[in-house]
Structures are given as structure tokens and as C-alpha cells.
Amino acid sequence: MSYAIKPRRVTFDWKQTPLHWIPGEPTATHVINVLHLLLPAGERWFVKVFKEALPYVSDEQLLKDVKGFMGQEATHSVQHAYVLEHLAEQNLDTSGYTKHVEWMFDVLLGEKPPWGAPIRQREWLRFRLSLIAAIEHFTAVLGDWILDAEALDEVDTDEVMLDLLRWHGAEEVEHRAVAFDMSQHVGGAGVPRYLRRAEGMAFAWPTLFYLWVVGARYLIRHDPQLTKGKYRFRDHRAAARRGLLPSWASLNAAMPRYLRRSYHPSQEGSLTKAVEYLAISPAARASERASRTAAS
């Protein structure tokens, strides 16, 4: 990979962002808000697992890409955590949900196999790398979607939130192949490596779907501006038809692509489109200016 992956130390000002930052669309708002609930703990976990795997990386270019990936993921985790603070300031406390997410990543998927399971440490590491590779497949799909989601501009979506999502989505497309390449590199060779890839997807997608639906239900139920709010699949489908959400069907279709033996994440999304957005993103441009000023 010749493209240099680098973290961007972005910041966002949430003072003016309303609770329903897609105007009049609480379902679409909160379905996307689930990402803020999952990503702080999830991306911290990505970094921890990659740190464990660094001693097994013998390819110099991959090592550079992995370090860039880790820097980007650490920044994503921090910025999404700030959104949770903003939601709490608007009387939407997410801790009842996020504590379970943190337990899943920190304990269930921690450095040691849970409940003393008889799994060799190297195999446990390989399994978790396969999970990350599968999850990163979906983050690249979502990143490509948000970069193309013109309908969000048309309904006057909050500009700061849209920049956060598109900056993050562009970086997911930018580093789309790193977790896959890392899993393949550390995971051995031949048929077992493919089976491990399939195993990672078999665990990752059902878990993501479950967490996403439960998270959307939690947010809508606890939204202080809604009375007896409920997440309904039909409301999600309606928002997806309008281009305000990715459809469940499109995400389900991403799974068999990943399971093709010839698959590689470089086939997912457009790096050119991602780089073009990063060149105009208000947060990314401000970060670049700050870096140049600090270096001068």
C-alpha cells in the first residue's frame, strides 16, 4: 500500500447541534447515533488488540499502515465520546447502554479468553483480529454510504454532525484494507486463514445487527423530546428509501461480498472520493492548518 495513512487531530464544536440533528427525523437521527454508543469502546478495543499483534508483524509497509490505522481509530473513539457528552447535556443519558458495550469489549473480548476458555493465546488474538477485519468491512461500507448520502444535505442535516460522520467515513474508506491485511498476515496461511475470515464475519455481523437495533430502541425510548417513542423497522425502511439511512438490505448484501475468496477491501468504496472529502472537510482542514502552524 503506497498511500500514507495518517491520523488527523480534528475537533468539533457541538454547542449548536440539536438533539434531532436530522430535522424532523428522530428515527434516522438515532439509528446513526448508535455509532456514537458503539465506537468509543469499540475503537479503543481495536487499538488494544492491534498493540498485542504488533510483535507478529514482519512486513514494514503493513507496520506503517497499522500504526496509522491505530492513530486514526484512537481519534475516532475520542470524538464520538464527545458526542455522548453532548447527548447527556441534552438529557439523553446513554450510560445504561454503553456500560454493556464496554463490558463486551473490555471483558468478553479482552486480552484473555472469557471464563477461562481453553483457547491458545495466539488463536484468541487471531480470532479477535478476524472480528475487527469483519467489522471494518462494514465501517468501510458505511463510510462509502455517508460520503454519497446527498439526501442528508437536502434535509438540512446539522453541518457539524455531518462533517464528523463524513470525516470518519472517509478515514474508514482510507484505511479500509488495514485490518483485513493485518488479520491475513498474522492469521497463518491456506484454508484455515479463510475459515477464520468466515468465522469473524459469522460472529461480527449478527452481533452488530443486534447491538444496532437494541441501541436504536434505547435511544428512541429515552429521547426526552419523544413521548412513548419506539424504533420500528418500517420507519427505518422509510428513512432508507429517502436516502437518510443505509438499508438493512444493503448491509446484509455486504456480508456475502466479504466471503468471496477473491475479496479484498480495496474493492470497497472509492479512495479517491474519500481523499477528496478530506480535502474539503472543515474539521480536517482546520487540523491540517494547525499541524502546519505547529511545524513552522
N, C-alpha and C positions, 0 to 999 in steps of 0.2 A: 504494500500500500504506500503510494508515494505522497498522498495527501496528508499534511500535518494536522493532527487533531490537538486542539488546544482549548483549555478552559477559558471562559470569558467571565470576568468578575462583575456581573451585572447587578443592578439594584432596581427596585420598583417602588413607586410611591402609591400606597393603597388608600390614601385619605379620602379620595373622591369616588372610589369604586363602590357601587351599591351592592346590596345583598344579592339581588337578582340582576346580575351584570349582563345577561341577555334579556333585554326589556320584555316584560310580559311572558317570559318563558321559564317558570321555575323548574319544570322537569328537565329541560335542556341544560339549564344552569347547573343543577345539582348532579346530573349524570356526569358532567365534566368535572364538577367539584370533587367527585370521588377520587380523582387523580391526586388532589392535594392531600387526601386522607391516606392514600397508599404510598405515595412516593417518598416522603421524608424518611420513613423507616426502611422502605424497600431499597432505596438507592444508597443509604448508609450500609445496608447489608451487602449490596453489590460490591462496594469498595472493600469491606472486610474480607469477603470471600476472595476477591482478586488479590488482596495482600497475601493471603495464605498461599495462593497459587504462583505468586511471582518467582519463587525459587525454582519452579519447574519450567520456566520459560527460557528456551535456549535460542530463540530467534530474536535478533537485535531489533529488527523493524517492528515485530509484534510487541516487544517490550516497550518501545516508544509509544506505540498506539495504545497499549494498555494503560500506561501512565497518563496519557492524555484523556482517555476514557474515564479513568478514576477521578481526575480533576474536574471534568465536566459533571459527572454524576454527583460528586460532593456538593458542587454549586447548585445543582437542581434540587437536591434534598433541602438545602438551606432556604432557597427561595420559596419552595412550596410550603415549608414550615411557617414562613412569614404570612402566607395566605391564611393558614389555620388561625394565627393570632388575630388577623383581621376579621375572620368569621366570628371568633369569640367576642370581639369588640362589638359585633352586631347582634349579640345574644344568641349565636348559634354555636354552642359548645360541642366540639367533636370528640372530646376525650373518651366518652363512653364507647366509641367505635375504635379510635386509634390505639387504645391500650391493648386491644385484642390483636391488631395488626402488628404492633411492636412485639407482643409475645410470640407470634408466629415466626417472625424473622429472627428475633434475638434468642429464643429458646428452642422452638420446634426445628428451626433451620440453622441453629447456631454451630459453633465450631465442632462440637461433639454430637454424634448421633443421639437423638432423643431416647430417653428411657433406657439407656444402656444397650441399645440395639447392637447386635454383633456385626457391625459393618466396619471394614478396614478404613482407616482414616483417609487414605488416598482415594478409595472408592467413594467415600462420603463427599470428598472435595469434588470429584468428577461429577457426581450426581448434582450437586448444587451449581456447578458451572453449567451443566446442561439445562437446569431450570432457568438460569439467568439468560442463556442464549435464546431459549424459547420465549421468555418474557420480552427480551429485546427485539425479537421479531415483531411482536405486537406493538411495541413502542415506536418502531420504525413505520409500521402501517399507520398508526395514529398520527405520527409526525407528518407523514405524507398527506394524510387527510386534512389536518388542520391548515397546512400550507395552501391547500386548494379550496378551503371552505369559504368561498366568496359570500355565501348566504349570511354568514355571521357579520360581515361588513354591512350588508344591505339592511340588517335589522338594528343597526347602531349598537352593536356589542361594545362594552366598555373597552376603550383603546388600550389601557394598561394591561388588563387581563388578556386581551387578545395578543398583545406583544409578548407577554410571559409564555403563553401557550405556543406561539409560533417560534419564538426563540428556542424554547425547549424542544419543540418538534423538529426544528431544523437541525439542532445538535444531535437528536436521535437518528435522523437520516444520515448525518455526517459521520457518526461512529457506528452505523448500523451493523457492520461486519465484525467488530472487535470481539464481542462476547462469543459469537459463533466460532471465530478463528481461535480464540483462547480455549474454548471447550474442545475443539478438534485437536489442538496442539497438545493439550495436557491429557486428553482422553484416550490415548493409545491409537491403535490402527485397526483397519479392517472392519468386519461385520459388527463386532461389539461396539465400536465407536458409533456406527449408525443406530444400533439399537438403543444406545444411551441417548442419542439425539431424540429418538422417538419417545423414549421414556420421559425425557424432560418435558416434551410437549404434552404427553398424556397427563402429567401432573399439573403443568402450568396453566393451560387454557381453562379446564374446569374450575380450578381454584380462582383464577382471575375473574371468570364469569360470576362465580358465587360471591366473591368479595365486592364486585362492582354492583351487583343487584342489591345486596344487603346494604352496601354503603349508600346507594341512592335512596333506598327506603328509609334509612336512618336520617339522612339529611332532610328529606321532604317531610318526614314525620316531626322533626324537631325544628323546622323552619318557623321562627316566631311570627312571620308575616302570613302564614297559611293556617287555615282552620281545617283540622282533620285532613291534612294533606297525605296523599298516597302516591307511591310510584306505581304506574300502570304501564304494562308493555305496549298497550295501544297508544298511549301518549308518547312513548319513546319512538314508536314507528312513525307517528305523525310528524314528530320533530325531525326524524331522519329523512322522511320524504321531502321536507322543506330544506334539507341540507344543513340543519343546525346540529345534527349529531351523526356519528357513524352508525350505520345499522348493525344490529346483531348478525344479520345475514352476511354482511361484508366481512365482519370479524371472524365468523365461522369459516368463511371461504379462505381466510388467510392460513388456516391450520393445514389443509392438505398441500398447499404450496410448499410449506416448510418441510413436509415429509417426503417430497420428491428427492430421490437420491442425488439428482443433479443440482439441487438447490444450493444457492449461495446468497447471502443477504445483499450483495452488490446488485442483485436483480430487483431489489425492493426500493421503490421510490426513486427520486431524482436528486443526486448530489448537487447538480447544477442549480436546481431550484432552491435547495436548502442554502447553498452558499449565497445565492442572490438575495434571499431574505435576510440572512445575517449581515449583509452589506447595508441594508436599509433599516433594520430593527433599531428603534430608538434606544433601547437598553444596550444592545450590543455596540452601537456606535458610540454611546457615552462611555462604555467600558474601554473601547479602543482609544478614545481621546485621553481618558485618564491614564492608560498604560503609556501612551506616548509622552504625556506630560511628566510622569514619574521617571521615565527613562532619560528625559532631556536634562 
